Amino acid sequence: MIQDSEKFADEDKAIKEKIDARNSFENYIYQMKSSIEDKDKLAEKLADDDKSTIKDAITDAQDWLNANQDADKEQFEDQLKELQSVCDPIIAKVYQNNGGQGGAADDEEQEEYDDL
């Protein structure tokens, strides 16, 4: 019985890591979508073309996720990095361009973004 539990421990760990990676990817998609649609967050600070770029990247990520529910941990992590490579520079540019102009609200948004 102990041998069986040890045998399955590695398998259980791999499954947990896969689920955590998928959840991180889904969470980032949700947070980005929420950020660009919420007027209290980034919606009004983004240029239309930047917002469109992020929306397209989110749509592509959601389509990939729907088609690849059984992907492995590394694939989820790769897709997350790919989405971040599109979104993060745009978001950083918005914060840089608005550097301190919004006061406490910008600080809260930056903290929320840092949590991603």
DSSP file (Angstrom, degrees, kcal/mol; ACC not computed):
  #  RESIDUE AA STRUCTURE BP1 BP2  ACC     N-H-->O    O-->H-N    N-H-->O    O-->H-N    TCO  KAPPA ALPHA  PHI   PSI    X-CA   Y-CA   Z-CA
    1    1 A M     >        0   0    0      0, 0.0     4,-2.1     0, 0.0     5,-0.2   0.000 360.0 360.0 360.0 -43.9    0.0    0.0    0.0
    2    2 A I  H  >  +     0   0    0      1,-0.2     4,-2.3     2,-0.2     5,-0.2   0.891 360.0  52.7 -64.0 -39.4    2.8    2.4    0.9
    3    3 A Q  H  > S+     0   0    0      1,-0.2     4,-2.5     2,-0.2    -1,-0.2   0.898 107.8  51.6 -63.4 -39.5    4.6    1.5   -2.4
    4    4 A D  H  > S+     0   0    0      2,-0.2     4,-2.2     1,-0.2    -2,-0.2   0.922 109.7  48.8 -63.0 -43.3    1.4    2.3   -4.3
    5    5 A S  H  X S+     0   0    0     -4,-2.1     4,-1.0     1,-0.2    -2,-0.2   0.900 113.2  47.1 -65.6 -39.3    1.1    5.7   -2.7
    6    6 A E  H  X S+     0   0    0     -4,-2.3     4,-0.8     2,-0.2     3,-0.2   0.887 110.3  54.1 -66.2 -38.5    4.7    6.5   -3.4
    7    7 A K  H  X S+     0   0    0     -4,-2.5     4,-0.6     1,-0.2     3,-0.3   0.896 114.3  40.0 -61.8 -41.4    4.3    5.3   -7.0
    8    8 A F  H  X S+     0   0    0     -4,-2.2     4,-3.0     1,-0.2    -1,-0.2   0.587  95.5  82.6 -87.2  -9.7    1.3    7.6   -7.5
    9    9 A A  H  X S+     0   0    0     -4,-1.0     4,-2.3    -3,-0.2    -1,-0.2   0.915  93.9  45.7 -61.1 -44.0    2.8   10.5   -5.7
   10   10 A D  H  X S+     0   0    0     -4,-0.8     4,-2.2    -3,-0.3    -1,-0.2   0.898 113.5  49.7 -66.0 -39.6    4.9   11.7   -8.7
   11   11 A E  H  X S+     0   0    0     -4,-0.6     4,-2.2     2,-0.2    -2,-0.2   0.920 111.4  49.0 -64.5 -43.5    1.9   11.2  -11.0
   12   12 A D  H  X S+     0   0    0     -4,-3.0     4,-2.4     1,-0.2    -2,-0.2   0.887 110.1  51.8 -62.1 -39.7   -0.3   13.2   -8.6
   13   13 A K  H  X S+     0   0    0     -4,-2.3     4,-2.4    -5,-0.2    -1,-0.2   0.907 109.3  49.6 -63.9 -42.2    2.3   16.0   -8.4
   14   14 A A  H  X S+     0   0    0     -4,-2.2     4,-2.1     2,-0.2    -2,-0.2   0.896 111.1  49.4 -64.3 -40.5    2.5   16.2  -12.3
   15   15 A I  H  X S+     0   0    0     -4,-2.2     4,-2.5     2,-0.2    -2,-0.2   0.922 110.8  49.8 -65.0 -43.8   -1.3   16.4  -12.5
   16   16 A K  H  X S+     0   0    0     -4,-2.4     4,-2.7     1,-0.2    -2,-0.2   0.912 110.4  50.1 -61.3 -43.0   -1.4   19.2   -9.9
   17   17 A E  H  X S+     0   0    0     -4,-2.4     4,-2.3     2,-0.2    -1,-0.2   0.889 110.6  50.3 -63.4 -39.0    1.3   21.1  -11.7
   18   18 A K  H  X S+     0   0    0     -4,-2.1     4,-2.4     2,-0.2    -2,-0.2   0.928 112.1  46.7 -63.7 -45.6   -0.6   20.8  -15.0
   19   19 A I  H  X S+     0   0    0     -4,-2.5     4,-2.8     1,-0.2    -2,-0.2   0.907 112.0  50.8 -64.6 -41.7   -3.8   22.0  -13.3
   20   20 A D  H  X S+     0   0    0     -4,-2.7     4,-2.3     2,-0.2    -1,-0.2   0.902 110.7  49.2 -61.7 -41.2   -2.0   24.9  -11.7
   21   21 A A  H  X S+     0   0    0     -4,-2.3     4,-2.1     2,-0.2    -2,-0.2   0.914 112.5  47.3 -65.4 -43.0   -0.4   25.9  -15.0
   22   22 A R  H  X S+     0   0    0     -4,-2.4     4,-2.8     1,-0.2     5,-0.2   0.919 112.1  50.4 -64.5 -42.7   -3.8   25.8  -16.8
   23   23 A N  H  X S+     0   0    0     -4,-2.8     4,-2.6     2,-0.2    -2,-0.2   0.886 109.2  51.2 -63.6 -38.5   -5.4   27.8  -14.0
   24   24 A S  H  X S+     0   0    0     -4,-2.3     4,-2.3     2,-0.2    -1,-0.2   0.915 111.7  47.6 -62.7 -43.0   -2.6   30.5  -14.2
   25   25 A F  H  X S+     0   0    0     -4,-2.1     4,-2.2     2,-0.2    -2,-0.2   0.937 114.2  45.9 -63.6 -48.2   -3.2   30.8  -17.9
   26   26 A E  H  X S+     0   0    0     -4,-2.8     4,-2.5     1,-0.2    -2,-0.2   0.891 112.2  51.8 -62.6 -40.0   -7.0   31.0  -17.5
   27   27 A N  H  X S+     0   0    0     -4,-2.6     4,-2.9     2,-0.2    -1,-0.2   0.906 108.9  49.5 -64.1 -42.7   -6.6   33.6  -14.7
   28   28 A Y  H  X S+     0   0    0     -4,-2.3     4,-2.6     2,-0.2     5,-0.2   0.913 110.7  50.7 -63.8 -42.0   -4.3   35.8  -16.8
   29   29 A I  H  X S+     0   0    0     -4,-2.2     4,-2.6     2,-0.2    -2,-0.2   0.949 113.1  46.0 -58.3 -49.3   -6.8   35.7  -19.7
   30   30 A Y  H  X S+     0   0    0     -4,-2.5     4,-2.7     1,-0.2    -2,-0.2   0.919 113.2  48.7 -61.5 -45.3   -9.6   36.6  -17.4
   31   31 A Q  H  X S+     0   0    0     -4,-2.9     4,-2.5     2,-0.2    -1,-0.2   0.901 113.0  46.9 -64.5 -40.8   -7.6   39.4  -15.7
   32   32 A M  H  X S+     0   0    0     -4,-2.6     4,-2.2     2,-0.2    -1,-0.2   0.927 113.1  48.9 -66.7 -43.3   -6.5   40.9  -19.0
   33   33 A K  H  X S+     0   0    0     -4,-2.6     4,-1.0    -5,-0.2    -2,-0.2   0.928 113.8  46.6 -61.2 -44.7  -10.0   40.8  -20.5
   34   34 A S  H  X S+     0   0    0     -4,-2.7     4,-1.8    -5,-0.2     3,-0.4   0.906 111.0  52.8 -62.9 -43.0  -11.4   42.4  -17.3
   35   35 A S  H  < S+     0   0    0     -4,-2.5     7,-1.8     1,-0.2     8,-0.8   0.879 111.0  44.5 -63.2 -40.1   -8.7   45.1  -17.4
   36   36 A I  H  < S+     0   0    0     -4,-2.2    -1,-0.2     1,-0.2    -2,-0.2   0.653 118.3  43.6 -83.1 -13.4   -9.3   46.2  -20.9
   37   37 A E  H  < S+     0   0    0     -4,-1.0     2,-0.6    -3,-0.4    -2,-0.2   0.663  93.5  87.7-101.4 -19.4  -13.1   46.2  -20.6
   38   38 A D    ><> -     0   0    0     -4,-1.8     5,-1.7    -5,-0.2     3,-1.7  -0.717  62.9-155.0 -87.7 118.8  -13.4   47.9  -17.2
   39   39 A K  T 3 5S+     0   0    0     -2,-0.6     5,-0.3     1,-0.3    -1,-0.2   0.749  95.0  59.5 -64.6 -23.4  -13.5   51.7  -17.5
   40   40 A D  T 3 5S+     0   0    0      3,-0.1    -1,-0.3     4,-0.0    -5,-0.1   0.614 115.0  35.0 -79.2 -11.6  -12.2   52.0  -13.9
   41   41 A K  T < 5S-     0   0    0     -3,-1.7    -5,-0.1    -7,-0.2    -2,-0.1   0.567 131.0 -39.6-106.3-104.9   -9.1   50.0  -14.9
   42   42 A L  T >>5S+     0   0    0     -7,-1.8     3,-1.5    -4,-0.2     4,-1.4   0.558  99.7 101.1-107.3  -9.8   -7.4   50.3  -18.3
   43   43 A A  T 34<S+     0   0    0     -5,-1.7     3,-0.3    -8,-0.8    -4,-0.2   0.839  91.8  36.5 -50.0 -44.6  -10.3   50.5  -20.8
   44   44 A E  T 34 S+     0   0    0     -5,-0.3    -1,-0.3    -6,-0.3    -2,-0.1   0.583 113.7  57.5 -88.4  -8.7  -10.1   54.3  -21.3
   45   45 A K  T <4 S+     0   0    0     -3,-1.5     2,-0.3     2,-0.1    -2,-0.2   0.628  89.5  87.8 -94.0 -15.3   -6.3   54.5  -21.1
   46   46 A L  S  < S-     0   0    0     -4,-1.4     2,-0.1    -3,-0.3    45,-0.0  -0.638  79.7-120.6 -88.1 140.4   -5.6   52.1  -24.0
   47   47 A A     >  -     0   0    0     -2,-0.3     4,-2.8     1,-0.1     5,-0.2  -0.451  30.2-113.2 -68.6 151.6   -5.4   53.3  -27.6
   48   48 A D  H  > S+     0   0    0      1,-0.2     4,-2.4     2,-0.2     5,-0.2   0.878 117.1  49.9 -57.5 -40.2   -7.9   51.5  -29.8
   49   49 A D  H  > S+     0   0    0      2,-0.2     4,-2.1     1,-0.2    -1,-0.2   0.876 111.8  48.2 -69.4 -35.4   -5.2   49.6  -31.7
   50   50 A D  H  > S+     0   0    0      2,-0.2     4,-2.4     1,-0.2    -2,-0.2   0.913 111.9  49.4 -67.2 -42.2   -3.6   48.4  -28.5
   51   51 A K  H  X S+     0   0    0     -4,-2.8     4,-2.7     1,-0.2    -2,-0.2   0.908 111.5  49.6 -62.3 -41.1   -6.9   47.3  -27.1
   52   52 A S  H  X S+     0   0    0     -4,-2.4     4,-2.6    -5,-0.2    -1,-0.2   0.897 108.8  52.5 -64.3 -40.9   -7.6   45.5  -30.4
   53   53 A T  H  X S+     0   0    0     -4,-2.1     4,-2.1     2,-0.2    -2,-0.2   0.922 112.4  45.0 -61.0 -44.8   -4.2   43.8  -30.2
   54   54 A I  H  X S+     0   0    0     -4,-2.4     4,-2.7     2,-0.2    -2,-0.2   0.923 112.2  51.4 -66.5 -44.1   -4.9   42.6  -26.7
   55   55 A K  H  X S+     0   0    0     -4,-2.7     4,-2.6     1,-0.2    -2,-0.2   0.913 110.7  48.9 -59.5 -42.7   -8.4   41.4  -27.6
   56   56 A D  H  X S+     0   0    0     -4,-2.6     4,-2.5     2,-0.2    -1,-0.2   0.908 111.8  48.8 -63.1 -41.6   -7.1   39.5  -30.5
   57   57 A A  H  X S+     0   0    0     -4,-2.1     4,-2.3     2,-0.2    -2,-0.2   0.892 111.9  49.3 -65.4 -39.5   -4.4   37.9  -28.4
   58   58 A I  H  X S+     0   0    0     -4,-2.7     4,-2.9     2,-0.2     5,-0.2   0.919 110.7  50.0 -65.4 -43.8   -7.0   37.0  -25.7
   59   59 A T  H  X S+     0   0    0     -4,-2.6     4,-2.6     1,-0.2    -2,-0.2   0.927 111.7  48.1 -60.3 -45.3   -9.3   35.5  -28.4
   60   60 A D  H  X S+     0   0    0     -4,-2.5     4,-2.5     1,-0.2    -1,-0.2   0.905 112.5  49.3 -61.2 -41.5   -6.4   33.4  -29.8
   61   61 A A  H  X S+     0   0    0     -4,-2.3     4,-2.6     2,-0.2    -2,-0.2   0.910 111.9  47.7 -65.7 -42.4   -5.5   32.2  -26.3
   62   62 A Q  H  X S+     0   0    0     -4,-2.9     4,-2.6     2,-0.2    -2,-0.2   0.905 111.8  50.4 -65.8 -40.7   -9.1   31.3  -25.4
   63   63 A D  H  X S+     0   0    0     -4,-2.6     4,-1.7    -5,-0.2    -2,-0.2   0.922 112.1  47.4 -61.6 -43.8   -9.4   29.4  -28.7
   64   64 A W  H  X S+     0   0    0     -4,-2.5     4,-1.2     1,-0.2    -2,-0.2   0.931 112.1  50.2 -62.6 -44.8   -6.2   27.5  -28.1
   65   65 A L  H  < S+     0   0    0     -4,-2.6     3,-0.5     1,-0.2    -2,-0.2   0.910 109.9  50.0 -61.1 -43.8   -7.3   26.7  -24.5
   66   66 A N  H  < S+     0   0    0     -4,-2.6     3,-0.5     1,-0.2    -1,-0.2   0.846 115.3  43.7 -63.8 -33.5  -10.6   25.4  -25.7
   67   67 A A  H  < S+     0   0    0     -4,-1.7    -1,-0.2     1,-0.2    -2,-0.2   0.611 119.5  42.4 -86.0 -12.8   -8.9   23.2  -28.3
   68   68 A N    ><  +     0   0    0     -4,-1.2     3,-1.9    -3,-0.5    -1,-0.2  -0.256  59.5 141.8-132.3  47.1   -6.2   22.0  -25.9
   69   69 A Q  T 3  S+     0   0    0     -3,-0.5    -1,-0.1     1,-0.3    -2,-0.1   0.780  79.2  50.9 -59.5 -26.9   -7.8   21.2  -22.6
   70   70 A D  T 3  S+     0   0    0     -3,-0.1    -1,-0.3     2,-0.0    -2,-0.0   0.182  81.1 132.4 -98.6  17.4   -5.5   18.2  -22.2
   71   71 A A    <   -     0   0    0     -3,-1.9     2,-0.1    -6,-0.2   -49,-0.1  -0.181  58.6-108.0 -62.8 161.8   -2.2   20.0  -23.0
   72   72 A D     >  -     0   0    0      1,-0.1     4,-2.0   -51,-0.0     3,-0.4  -0.383  32.1 -95.5 -89.4 173.2    0.7   19.5  -20.7
   73   73 A K  H  > S+     0   0    0      1,-0.2     4,-2.4     2,-0.2     5,-0.2   0.885 122.6  51.8 -53.6 -46.6    2.1   21.9  -18.1
   74   74 A E  H  > S+     0   0    0      1,-0.2     4,-2.5     2,-0.2    -1,-0.2   0.862 107.6  52.4 -64.1 -36.6    4.8   23.2  -20.4
   75   75 A Q  H  > S+     0   0    0     -3,-0.4     4,-2.4     2,-0.2    -1,-0.2   0.917 110.2  47.7 -66.3 -42.5    2.3   23.9  -23.2
   76   76 A F  H  X S+     0   0    0     -4,-2.0     4,-2.2     2,-0.2    -2,-0.2   0.922 113.3  48.6 -62.3 -42.6    0.1   25.9  -20.8
   77   77 A E  H  X S+     0   0    0     -4,-2.4     4,-2.4     1,-0.2    -2,-0.2   0.893 110.8  50.8 -64.8 -39.6    3.2   27.8  -19.6
   78   78 A D  H  X S+     0   0    0     -4,-2.5     4,-2.2     2,-0.2    -1,-0.2   0.907 110.7  48.4 -64.0 -42.2    4.3   28.5  -23.1
   79   79 A Q  H  X S+     0   0    0     -4,-2.4     4,-2.4     2,-0.2    -2,-0.2   0.886 110.5  51.7 -66.5 -38.1    0.9   29.9  -24.1
   80   80 A L  H  X S+     0   0    0     -4,-2.2     4,-2.8     2,-0.2    -2,-0.2   0.934 110.6  48.1 -62.1 -46.1    0.9   32.1  -21.0
   81   81 A K  H  X S+     0   0    0     -4,-2.4     4,-2.1     1,-0.2    -2,-0.2   0.888 110.7  51.9 -62.6 -38.8    4.3   33.5  -21.9
   82   82 A E  H  X S+     0   0    0     -4,-2.2     4,-0.8     2,-0.2    -1,-0.2   0.927 112.0  45.4 -64.2 -44.6    3.2   34.1  -25.5
   83   83 A L  H >X S+     0   0    0     -4,-2.4     4,-2.5     1,-0.2     3,-0.8   0.908 112.7  51.2 -65.2 -41.6    0.1   36.0  -24.3
   84   84 A Q  H 3X S+     0   0    0     -4,-2.8     4,-2.4     1,-0.2    -1,-0.2   0.855 102.4  60.6 -63.1 -34.4    2.1   38.0  -21.8
   85   85 A S  H 3< S+     0   0    0     -4,-2.1    -1,-0.2    -5,-0.2    -2,-0.2   0.765 112.4  39.2 -66.5 -23.3    4.6   38.9  -24.5
   86   86 A V  H <X S+     0   0    0     -4,-0.8     4,-0.7    -3,-0.8    -2,-0.2   0.887 124.8  35.2 -86.3 -47.4    1.8   40.6  -26.3
   87   87 A C  H  X S+     0   0    0     -4,-2.5     4,-2.5     1,-0.2     3,-0.3   0.903 106.7  62.1 -79.0 -44.3    0.0   42.2  -23.4
   88   88 A D  H  X S+     0   0    0     -4,-2.4     4,-2.9     1,-0.2     5,-0.2   0.879 102.4  49.5 -58.4 -44.6    2.7   43.1  -20.9
   89   89 A P  H  > S+     0   0    0      0, 0.0     4,-2.0     0, 0.0    -1,-0.2   0.890 113.1  48.3 -62.9 -35.4    4.5   45.7  -23.2
   90   90 A I  H  X S+     0   0    0     -4,-0.7     4,-1.9    -3,-0.3    -2,-0.2   0.932 113.9  45.6 -68.0 -45.4    1.2   47.4  -24.0
   91   91 A I  H  X S+     0   0    0     -4,-2.5     4,-2.2     1,-0.2     5,-0.2   0.912 112.4  51.3 -64.6 -42.4    0.2   47.6  -20.3
   92   92 A A  H  X S+     0   0    0     -4,-2.9     4,-2.5    -5,-0.3    -1,-0.2   0.897 108.0  53.1 -61.6 -39.8    3.6   48.8  -19.3
   93   93 A K  H  X S+     0   0    0     -4,-2.0     4,-2.7    -5,-0.2    -1,-0.2   0.886 107.3  51.8 -62.7 -39.4    3.5   51.5  -21.9
   94   94 A V  H  X S+     0   0    0     -4,-1.9     4,-1.8     2,-0.2    -2,-0.2   0.935 112.3  45.1 -62.9 -46.5    0.1   52.7  -20.6
   95   95 A Y  H  < S+     0   0    0     -4,-2.2     5,-0.2     1,-0.2    -2,-0.2   0.882 113.8  50.1 -66.2 -36.4    1.5   52.9  -17.0
   96   96 A Q  H >< S+     0   0    0     -4,-2.5     3,-1.2     1,-0.2    -2,-0.2   0.923 111.7  47.5 -67.1 -43.4    4.7   54.6  -18.3
   97   97 A N  H 3< S+     0   0    0     -4,-2.7    -1,-0.2     1,-0.3    -2,-0.2   0.803 116.3  44.0 -67.9 -29.2    2.7   57.2  -20.3
   98   98 A N  T >X S+     0   0    0     -4,-1.8     3,-3.0    -5,-0.2     4,-0.6   0.241  84.2 173.3 -97.5  12.9    0.4   57.9  -17.4
   99   99 A G  T <4 S-     0   0    0     -3,-1.2    -3,-0.1     1,-0.3    -4,-0.1   0.111  72.8 -32.0 -30.7  90.9    3.3   58.0  -14.9
  100  100 A G  T >4 S+     0   0    0     -5,-0.2     3,-0.6     3,-0.1    -1,-0.3   0.466 103.9 119.2  77.9   1.4    1.8   59.1  -11.7
  101  101 A Q  T <4 S+     0   0    0     -3,-3.0    -2,-0.1     1,-0.2    -1,-0.1   0.777  74.2  49.4 -71.8 -24.3   -0.9   61.3  -13.2
  102  102 A G  T >< S-     0   0    0     -4,-0.6     3,-0.9     1,-0.3    -1,-0.2   0.540  90.0-157.7 -96.0  -5.7   -3.8   59.3  -11.7
  103  103 A G  T <>  +     0   0    0     -3,-0.6     4,-1.6     1,-0.2     3,-0.4  -0.443  66.3   0.4  71.6-135.6   -2.6   59.2   -8.1
  104  104 A A  H 3> S+     0   0    0      1,-0.2     4,-2.4     2,-0.2    -1,-0.2   0.831 128.5  59.6 -63.2 -36.2   -4.0   56.4   -5.9
  105  105 A A  H <> S+     0   0    0     -3,-0.9     4,-2.3     1,-0.2    -1,-0.2   0.915 106.4  47.9 -61.1 -42.3   -6.1   54.8   -8.6
  106  106 A D  H  > S+     0   0    0     -3,-0.4     4,-2.7     2,-0.2    -1,-0.2   0.881 109.3  53.9 -65.0 -37.6   -3.0   54.2  -10.7
  107  107 A D  H  X S+     0   0    0     -4,-1.6     4,-2.3     2,-0.2    -2,-0.2   0.914 109.4  48.0 -62.1 -42.3   -1.2   52.8   -7.7
  108  108 A E  H  X S+     0   0    0     -4,-2.4     4,-2.3     2,-0.2    -2,-0.2   0.917 112.5  48.5 -64.6 -43.1   -4.0   50.3   -7.1
  109  109 A E  H  X S+     0   0    0     -4,-2.3     4,-2.7     1,-0.2    -2,-0.2   0.898 110.9  51.0 -63.5 -40.4   -4.1   49.3  -10.8
  110  110 A Q  H  X S+     0   0    0     -4,-2.7     4,-2.8     2,-0.2    -1,-0.2   0.908 109.9  49.5 -64.6 -41.2   -0.3   48.8  -10.8
  111  111 A E  H  X S+     0   0    0     -4,-2.3     4,-1.4     2,-0.2    -1,-0.2   0.906 111.9  48.8 -63.1 -40.9   -0.5   46.6   -7.7
  112  112 A E  H  < S+     0   0    0     -4,-2.3     4,-0.4     1,-0.2    -2,-0.2   0.912 113.0  47.4 -64.4 -42.2   -3.2   44.6   -9.4
  113  113 A Y  H >< S+     0   0    0     -4,-2.7     3,-1.4     1,-0.2    -2,-0.2   0.893 108.0  55.6 -65.6 -40.0   -1.1   44.3  -12.5
  114  114 A D  H 3< S+     0   0    0     -4,-2.8    -1,-0.2     1,-0.3    -2,-0.2   0.809  99.6  62.1 -62.5 -29.0    1.9   43.3  -10.5
  115  115 A D  T 3<        0   0    0     -4,-1.4    -1,-0.3     1,-0.3    -2,-0.2   0.676 360.0 360.0 -71.1 -16.2   -0.1   40.5   -9.0
  116  116 A L    <         0   0    0     -3,-1.4    -1,-0.3    -4,-0.4    -2,-0.2   0.525 360.0 360.0 -66.5 360.0   -0.5   38.9  -12.4
